[in-house]
Amino acid sequence: MENAETERALIELRGRLDRQESRLQLAEDQLAIMNLMTRYGLAADCGNDALAMACHTKDAEYRVSSPRAGRDGGHEDLVLQGRGAIGEMLRSDLHQSMLPDTAHTVGPSDIDVRGDSARAIGYSRLYLREGEQPRLMRLSINDWTFHRVSGQWLIATRTSRLVGESAAQDILCSLSGSER
């Protein structure tokens, strides 16, 4: 009888340990993804295009609605395909003209990890210092996807929509699975 009780206790302990390991892995994955989103913004702010590109998969897609909003520009979407295009955008005269006066901030975000893929929905802000005063230049809702490649999380897609756009609201509503 003692052996049967010991065996049941070991099985229960193994199950508890497996559940704890799964919870720890999820927390580590979510933290790695939050740090990745933050690292990309910091790299953009300091002009480190190599680091920013390294945050993305080779075939990453980045879609931004009205990227010139707040700068007296047009309202067409910017669509970038691949790491190289993201680097070109960061090296562009427009982006370079704002350095070192920008601050890209991300979050809060809801992060859903499913194996080696993940999705995050959340806010981002772009601040621009003008004189001594920072101003909010862009407030967006973002839909990110990530892939784990060789043990490292990378940004696969990012769609950034201005708060107030119906597409931004659609992203928020997709979080709960509700349709507008």
N, C-alpha and C positions, 0 to 999 in steps of 0.2 A: 503494500500500500504506500509506503513511503516513496518508492521509486515513481509511482504514478503521480503522486502529489508534486514531487520535485520536477517531473517532466512537464506537468501542467503549468507550474510556476515559471519554468524556463521558457515555455512557449509564450506565456503572457508577457514575460519580460522582453523577449525578442520582439514581440508585436509592439510593445510600448517604445522600445528603442528604435524600431523602424519608423514609427510615426514621428518620433522626435527628430530623427535624421531628416525626414521629409520636410518637416516644418522648418528646420534650420536651413536646409537647402533653399527653400522658397524665400526665406528672409535674406539669405546671402544673395540670391539672384535679384530680388527687388532692390537691395542696396546697391549692387553692382550697376543696375540699370539707372537708378537715380544718379549715381556718381557719373555715369557715362553722359547723361543729358547735361549735367552740370559742367563736366569737362569740355564738352563741345562749346557751350556758351562762353566759358572762360577762354578757350583757345581763340574763339572769334573776337573776343574783346582785346586780346593782347596781340592779335595779328599772326598767330601761329597756325598758318594754314595746314602745315604738315600734320600737326596734332589733330586739328579739326577733321582732316580727311581720314586719319587713322581711326576715327570714331565710327566710320561708316563701312558698310560692305562695299565691295568693288562696284556693284551695280545699283547702289543706293539711289532712291528717288526722293527729291525734296521739292515740295509744291507749296508756294507761299502766295496767298491772295494779296493783291495790292501792295507789293513790297515797297512802293514809294509813298505809301500813306504816311502822312506827317511830314513829308518833304516836298509838297506841292507837285506831286507827280501823278502819273496815270494810275489806272485801276486794273491793269491786266495782271493775270497770274504770272508768276515766275515759276518755271518748271526746270529743275536741274536733274540730269541723268548721269549718275556715276560720280565717283570720288573726284575725278578731275574737274568736272563742272562745278562741284562744290568749292574746290580750291580756287578756281577762276573767279567765282563770285566773291570769295573772301579777299582776293587780290585786286578786285576791281577798284577803279578810282572812287566810285561811290562809297564802297565799304571803307576803303583806306582813308577817305576824307573825314570819317567820323572818329577815327582812332586818335588818341587814347580816351575819348570822351564817352564811350558806350559801356553799358552794363546790360548783358543778357541774363535774365533770371528765369528759372523754370520751376513750376510747381505751385500748388500741390498737384500731384498726378496720381491717378488710380492705375496701378500696374497689375496686369493679369499675365502670369507666367504659365505657359503650357509646354512643358518639356524644354526643347531647345528654341522655342519661339515665344515671343511676348508682345503684348500690346499695352501702351500707356495712353491715357487720355487725361489732359490737364491744361493748365494755363502757362503762358509765357509772357514776359514783359521785356520790352526794349526801352531802356532809358538813355537819353542823350543829354550830356551836360552842355549847357549854353551859358557862357559866362561862369557865374558861380552857382547857378541853379540847374539841377537835373530836372528834366521833364519826361513824363511818360510819352514815348513816341509811338509805341505800338502795344496793344493788349490783345492777345490772341488765345484761341482755343486750339490745341494741338492733338493730332492723332498720330502716334508713333508706332512703328513695328520694329522689332528687334529679332536678330538671330544669333544664336550661340555658334561661333565658328572657332574650331580648335580650342574650345574651353573658354573663349572670350566673347562677351556680349558686344554686338555691333548694331548700329542703327541701319535698318534696311529701308524704311520709308519714314517720311515726316510730312504731314499735311498741316499747314498753319493757316487758320482762318481768323479774320478780325472779329472780335466780339461785336455782336450786332448783326452780322451776316447770317442769313438763313442756313448757310452751310456750316457755320460754327455751331448753331443750335442743333443741327442734325448730328454733329459729332457728339455733343453732350447727350442728346437723347439716345444715341446708340449705346451709351454706357449702361443704360437700364434695359435696353432691348425694346424701348418704346419707339413708336413711329409717330411723327407729327402729321 
